[in-house]
Amino acid sequence: MKRLFLMLLTASPLILMAQIKYPQTKKLSVTDNYHGTSVEDPYRWLEDDNANATKEWVKEENKVTFDYFSTIPIRDRVRSRLEKLWDYPKYSSPFKKAGYFYFFKNDGLQNQPVLYRQRGIRDEPEEFLNPNTLSKDGIAALGSFSFSKSGKYFAYSISVAGSDWQIVYVMETETKKILKETIQWVKFSSFSWNGEEGFYYSGYDKPNEETKLSKQNQFHKVFYHRLGTDQAQDKLVFEDKKHPLRYHSAALTEDLRFLLIYGAEGTSGTEIWFKDLKDPAQKSFRILIEGFKTDAEVVDNNGDRLLVRTNDGAPNFRLVSIDPKKPAKQNWTTVIPEKPEALQGVGTGGGFLFTDYLKDAATSIWQYSYDGTMVRQIALPGIGTASGFGSEKADKDFFYSYSSFATPPAVYRFDIATGKSTLFRETKVNMLTSDFVTEQVFFNVDEQTKVPVFLTYKKGLKKDGNNPVLLYGYGGFNVPVTPGFSISNAFFIEQGGIYAVVNLRGGSEYGEAWHKAGMLDKKQNVFNDFIGAAEYLIKEGYTQPAKIAMRGGSNGGLLVGAVMTQRPDLMKVALPAVGVMDMLRFHKFTVGWGWVVEYGSSDSAAQFPFLYKYSPYHNLKQGTDYPATLVTTADHDDRVVPAHSFKFAARLQEYNKGTNPVLIRIDTDAGHGAGKPTSKSIDEASDTWSFVMHNLGMPFIEPPTGEKKTTPSSTGSGSPVKGTESDQNAGNAKPKPGASPATNSPSAPVGTKQNPSADKDSEMRKKKIELMNKKKGEQ
């Protein structure tokens, strides 16, 4: 009987496939001519998200998908376990404002985190803002927020159903009274207060209600809102009538002296304008940094001069001092020179600078004085990700979070004068994460390029080629993937899987050279890195193609889509989420035009060929045996519109000849990912892991009875719940297709051969991680 059950379990994906009847998706005769090349697009009609035919197609596809899910034997147990694992308190780092400590907390299964405050750090907290009261199903989420200079007022935005469109409200903090004014049609905006009078923000003109989730957004503007007035009276501060496809945002220095305007044509490249508000002779904005060939951001001002982080002449970034009256590059003074490690950002607090570097994708923090004198390297608990280094100039201390793949976030209190970190709060989860091990391995794509991979798994792993692997990557937009804890990924590890994170070219792990090696006509390098990682894990005996699932979201969804069309033999399961699948038309929707600087455009005769060559939708081939595929998207995704996934899924179902299921899961009242309620996150994770385990042939492993909750040790992971003031007040909000936390990249710059000392350093790092995991397991 046992043998019969095992046979049925093994055969069940084939049985389910035989029962699947996909909707009959109509095809229309639509052909475009791109620079002499004819390209068919028979599913173009699915781009109209308001059409009844599209809505009906969505219903039919979801029915097929959820009917399939309902037949997976382990699905209920997967969901039950995930719900238990998710149910633990989650805290952000506290931050100080006007005599209060503010922090976010989710009790466990609340749909949205709640903002609390307390007078003393050990006093009883009170609820300050609870987004869960705004919507019964938890689809209203807090977006950006900012306190006025004294902390008397609090401006915040609310997003509904995951849309990038937000509505802004203002609260009087002492009474928690919501003021009468509201601001609509805000998008990709921070709020920068001018004392207590009002604040600067960015937005668009009122869109058409029917097409607001798909139509191209044009003419991003900066406004000033004065408290007590209607939005109609808001002052237009900055606009560019000649260039409709640019982003604009405003930021004030902490002393309110310099008003800065950031301009961008896409997700990289920055132009900065400024106005000295204490100089009555300056009536209009002047240019500080011209053009979009480099990235720059003003960290703060040091008296009359501005401190700017820039990669101009420094691919790994440096910090320079600029006299705004003489902004020419030849007049710049270097404050902190470029290092071999990539400088990710510079925070300020207590009159000091805090630099955030990446060393093989792990955080390294250094404290400097404003004149560039190094004070100290800040000792972190281990190799992982630390964030939150910043506060106001008057502060004596602040809080930061630290985490890694194997342990949840921990919050530390940092004394600015002494450099001492003290553990403030641990996170406890319902899982034995002390059984987890993380190692970092490297493989060569070619003679010049070495790519790192983080592997996290349970102790006792055998390299017998039979281990299930979830291979994750992003690879684009200068976004680094660093160690981060995810309770969902931890579930897969608990079930005997290997969670593998690849630090692909296209990210910022090794600076701008690493980024440029994975963009535009070099985008294929990103796919080659991901393919190379899978081949390396197979070669080293970790796994085999029949045990590999590949996953990525947004730009990572493009990654999975491209790799599964190029190498369908290399994986058993493909999970492209909210992916950019049509590389010929992405720039025609919402803010897709902003990604042209990263991808290129089919409008260009020079760029069309390389886009067409890897575009997932256009490279599906008739009669191919594709892996078991679960495409995921959402109806309110106005970042990467769901049409990408709709068209890709329709053609995939048409062309697939094999027995693997190819499904699409379309969430409702959800967007690109930000602000997704806990209930929907658990729903999606339950369906996804059930699909993965079922198609990889993984039996459900019951957790040990009487398990103990574990606390973070010297390695931890994950980001705190979104929302520290410094996070939300970032001056330049340029929307990328989407990023997800992950890990790291090679020690040598692109195009240079790895030297023996770098190899030795990487080996030492691997041994250090293994030693730390060993110590953690002994605690």
Secondary structure as the mmCIF struct_conf table of DSSP 4:
data_model
#
loop_
_struct_conf.conf_type_id
_struct_conf.id
_struct_conf.beg_label_comp_id
_struct_conf.beg_label_asym_id
_struct_conf.beg_label_seq_id
_struct_conf.end_label_comp_id
_struct_conf.end_label_asym_id
_struct_conf.end_label_seq_id
HELX_RH_AL_P HELX_RH_AL_P1 LYS A 2 GLN A 19
STRN STRN1 THR A 31 TYR A 34
TURN_TY1_P TURN_TY1_P1 HIS A 35 GLY A 36
STRN STRN2 THR A 37 GLU A 40
TURN_TY1_P TURN_TY1_P2 PRO A 42 TYR A 43
HELX_RH_3T_P HELX_RH_3T_P1 ARG A 44 GLU A 47
TURN_TY1_P TURN_TY1_P3 ASP A 49 ASN A 50
BEND BEND1 ALA A 51 ALA A 51
HELX_RH_AL_P HELX_RH_AL_P2 ASN A 52 SER A 70
TURN_TY1_P TURN_TY1_P4 THR A 71 THR A 71
TURN_TY1_P TURN_TY1_P5 PRO A 73 ILE A 74
HELX_RH_AL_P HELX_RH_AL_P3 ARG A 75 TRP A 86
BEND BEND2 TYR A 88 TYR A 88
STRN STRN3 LYS A 90 TYR A 91
HELX_LH_PP_P HELX_LH_PP_P1 SER A 92 PRO A 94
STRN STRN4 PHE A 95 LYS A 97
TURN_TY1_P TURN_TY1_P6 ALA A 98 GLY A 99
STRN STRN5 TYR A 100 ASN A 106
BEND BEND3 GLY A 108 LEU A 109
BEND BEND4 ASN A 111 GLN A 112
STRN STRN6 VAL A 114 GLN A 118
BEND BEND5 ARG A 119 GLY A 120
TURN_TY1_P TURN_TY1_P7 ILE A 121 ARG A 122
BEND BEND6 ASP A 123 ASP A 123
HELX_LH_PP_P HELX_LH_PP_P2 GLU A 124 PRO A 125
STRN STRN7 GLU A 126 LEU A 129
HELX_RH_3T_P HELX_RH_3T_P2 PRO A 131 THR A 133
BEND BEND7 LEU A 134 LEU A 134
TURN_TY1_P TURN_TY1_P8 LYS A 136 ASP A 137
BEND BEND8 GLY A 138 GLY A 138
STRN STRN8 ALA A 140 PHE A 147
TURN_TY1_P TURN_TY1_P9 LYS A 149 SER A 150
BEND BEND9 GLY A 151 LYS A 152
STRN STRN9 TYR A 153 VAL A 160
TURN_TY1_P TURN_TY1_P10 ALA A 161 GLY A 162
BEND BEND10 ASP A 164 ASP A 164
STRN STRN10 GLN A 166 GLU A 172
TURN_TY1_P TURN_TY1_P11 THR A 173 LYS A 176
STRN STRN11 LYS A 177 VAL A 186
BEND BEND11 PHE A 188 PHE A 188
STRN STRN12 SER A 192 ASN A 194
TURN_TY1_P TURN_TY1_P12 GLY A 195 GLU A 197
STRN STRN13 GLY A 198 GLY A 203
HELX_LH_PP_P HELX_LH_PP_P3 ASP A 205 ASN A 208
TURN_TY1_P TURN_TY1_P13 GLU A 209 SER A 214
STRN STRN14 LYS A 215 LYS A 215
HELX_LH_PP_P HELX_LH_PP_P4 GLN A 216 ASN A 217
STRN STRN15 LYS A 221 ARG A 226
TURN_TY1_P TURN_TY1_P14 LEU A 227 GLY A 228
BEND BEND12 THR A 229 THR A 229
HELX_RH_3T_P HELX_RH_3T_P3 GLN A 231 GLN A 233
STRN STRN16 LYS A 235 PHE A 238
TURN_TY1_P TURN_TY1_P15 LYS A 241 LYS A 242
BEND BEND13 PRO A 244 LEU A 245
STRN STRN17 TYR A 247 LEU A 252
TURN_TY1_P TURN_TY1_P16 GLU A 254 ASP A 255
BEND BEND14 LEU A 256 LEU A 256
STRN STRN18 PHE A 258 ALA A 264
BEND BEND15 GLU A 265 SER A 268
STRN STRN19 GLU A 271 ASP A 276
TURN_TY1_P TURN_TY1_P17 LEU A 277 LYS A 278
TURN_TY1_P TURN_TY1_P18 PRO A 280 ALA A 281
BEND BEND16 SER A 284 SER A 284
STRN STRN20 ARG A 286 ILE A 289
BEND BEND17 GLY A 291 THR A 294
STRN STRN21 ALA A 296 ASN A 302
TURN_TY1_P TURN_TY1_P19 GLY A 303 ASP A 304
STRN STRN22 ARG A 305 THR A 310
TURN_TY1_P TURN_TY1_P20 ASP A 312 GLY A 313
TURN_TY1_P TURN_TY1_P21 PRO A 315 ASN A 316
STRN STRN23 ARG A 318 ILE A 322
TURN_TY1_P TURN_TY1_P22 PRO A 324 LYS A 325
BEND BEND18 LYS A 326 LYS A 326
BEND BEND19 ALA A 328 ALA A 328
HELX_RH_3T_P HELX_RH_3T_P4 LYS A 329 ASN A 331
STRN STRN24 THR A 333 ILE A 336
BEND BEND20 PRO A 340 GLU A 341
STRN STRN25 ALA A 342 GLY A 349
TURN_TY1_P TURN_TY1_P23 GLY A 350 GLY A 351
STRN STRN26 PHE A 352 LYS A 359
TURN_TY1_P TURN_TY1_P24 ASP A 360 ALA A 361
STRN STRN27 ALA A 362 TYR A 368
TURN_TY1_P TURN_TY1_P25 TYR A 370 ASP A 371
BEND BEND21 GLY A 372 GLY A 372
STRN STRN28 MET A 374 ILE A 378
HELX_LH_PP_P HELX_LH_PP_P5 ALA A 379 LEU A 380
BEND BEND22 PRO A 381 GLY A 384
STRN STRN29 THR A 385 SER A 387
TURN_TY1_P TURN_TY1_P26 LYS A 393 ALA A 394
BEND BEND23 LYS A 396 LYS A 396
STRN STRN30 ASP A 397 SER A 403
BEND BEND24 PHE A 405 THR A 407
STRN STRN31 ALA A 410 ASP A 415
TURN_TY1_P TURN_TY1_P27 ILE A 416 THR A 418
STRN STRN32 SER A 421 ARG A 425
STRN STRN33 VAL A 429 VAL A 429
BEND BEND25 ASN A 430 MET A 431
HELX_RH_3T_P HELX_RH_3T_P5 THR A 433 ASP A 435
STRN STRN34 PHE A 436 ASN A 444
BEND BEND26 VAL A 445 GLN A 448
STRN STRN35 LYS A 450 LYS A 458
TURN_TY1_P TURN_TY1_P28 LYS A 459 GLY A 460
BEND BEND27 ASP A 464 GLY A 465
STRN STRN36 VAL A 469 TYR A 472
TURN_TY1_P TURN_TY1_P29 PHE A 477 ASN A 478
HELX_RH_AL_P HELX_RH_AL_P4 ILE A 487 GLU A 494
TURN_TY1_P TURN_TY1_P30 GLN A 495 GLY A 496
STRN STRN37 ILE A 498 VAL A 502
TURN_TY1_P TURN_TY1_P31 ARG A 505 GLY A 506
BEND BEND28 GLY A 507 SER A 508
TURN_TY1_P TURN_TY1_P32 GLU A 509 TYR A 510
HELX_RH_AL_P HELX_RH_AL_P5 GLU A 512 LYS A 516
TURN_TY1_P TURN_TY1_P33 ALA A 517 GLY A 518
BEND BEND29 MET A 519 MET A 519
HELX_RH_3T_P HELX_RH_3T_P6 LEU A 520 LYS A 522
TURN_TY1_P TURN_TY1_P34 LYS A 523 LYS A 523
HELX_RH_AL_P HELX_RH_AL_P6 GLN A 524 LYS A 539
TURN_TY1_P TURN_TY1_P35 GLU A 540 GLY A 541
BEND BEND30 TYR A 542 TYR A 542
HELX_RH_3T_P HELX_RH_3T_P7 PRO A 545 LYS A 547
STRN STRN38 ILE A 548 GLY A 553
TURN_TY1_P TURN_TY1_P36 SER A 554 SER A 554
HELX_RH_AL_P HELX_RH_AL_P7 ASN A 555 GLN A 566
HELX_RH_3T_P HELX_RH_3T_P8 PRO A 568 LEU A 570
BEND BEND31 LYS A 572 LYS A 572
STRN STRN39 VAL A 573 ALA A 577
BEND BEND32 VAL A 578 VAL A 578
TURN_TY1_P TURN_TY1_P37 MET A 583 ARG A 585
HELX_RH_3T_P HELX_RH_3T_P9 PHE A 586 LYS A 588
STRN STRN40 PHE A 589 PHE A 589
TURN_TY1_P TURN_TY1_P38 THR A 590 VAL A 591
HELX_RH_3T_P HELX_RH_3T_P10 GLY A 592 TRP A 595
HELX_RH_AL_P HELX_RH_AL_P8 VAL A 596 TYR A 599
TURN_TY1_P TURN_TY1_P39 SER A 602 ASP A 603
BEND BEND33 SER A 604 SER A 604
TURN_TY1_P TURN_TY1_P40 ALA A 605 GLN A 607
HELX_RH_AL_P HELX_RH_AL_P9 PHE A 608 TYR A 614
HELX_RH_3T_P HELX_RH_3T_P11 PRO A 616 HIS A 618
BEND BEND34 ASN A 619 ASN A 619
TURN_TY1_P TURN_TY1_P41 GLN A 622 GLY A 623
STRN STRN41 THR A 624 THR A 624
HELX_LH_PP_P HELX_LH_PP_P6 TYR A 626 PRO A 627
STRN STRN42 ALA A 628 ALA A 634
TURN_TY1_P TURN_TY1_P42 ASP A 635 HIS A 636
BEND BEND35 ARG A 639 VAL A 640
TURN_TY1_P TURN_TY1_P43 PRO A 642 PRO A 642
HELX_RH_AL_P HELX_RH_AL_P10 ALA A 643 TYR A 655
STRN STRN43 ASN A 656 ASN A 656
BEND BEND36 GLY A 658 ASN A 660
STRN STRN44 VAL A 662 ASP A 667
BEND BEND37 THR A 668 ASP A 669
BEND BEND38 HIS A 672 GLY A 673
TURN_TY1_P TURN_TY1_P44 ALA A 674 GLY A 675
HELX_RH_AL_P HELX_RH_AL_P11 THR A 678 LEU A 696
TURN_TY1_P TURN_TY1_P45 GLY A 697 GLY A 697
HELX_LH_PP_P HELX_LH_PP_P7 MET A 698 PRO A 704
TURN_TY1_P TURN_TY1_P46 THR A 705 GLY A 706
HELX_LH_PP_P HELX_LH_PP_P8 GLU A 707 LYS A 709
STRN STRN45 THR A 710 THR A 710
BEND BEND39 SER A 714 SER A 714
BEND BEND40 GLY A 718 GLY A 718
HELX_LH_PP_P HELX_LH_PP_P9 SER A 719 PRO A 720
BEND BEND41 VAL A 721 LYS A 722
HELX_RH_AL_P HELX_RH_AL_P12 GLU A 725 GLN A 728
TURN_TY1_P TURN_TY1_P47 ASN A 729 ASN A 729
BEND BEND42 GLY A 731 GLY A 731
BEND BEND43 PRO A 737 PRO A 737
BEND BEND44 SER A 747 ALA A 748
TURN_TY1_P TURN_TY1_P48 VAL A 750 GLY A 751
BEND BEND45 THR A 752 THR A 752
HELX_LH_PP_P HELX_LH_PP_P10 LYS A 753 ASN A 755
HELX_RH_AL_P HELX_RH_AL_P13 PRO A 756 GLU A 778
#
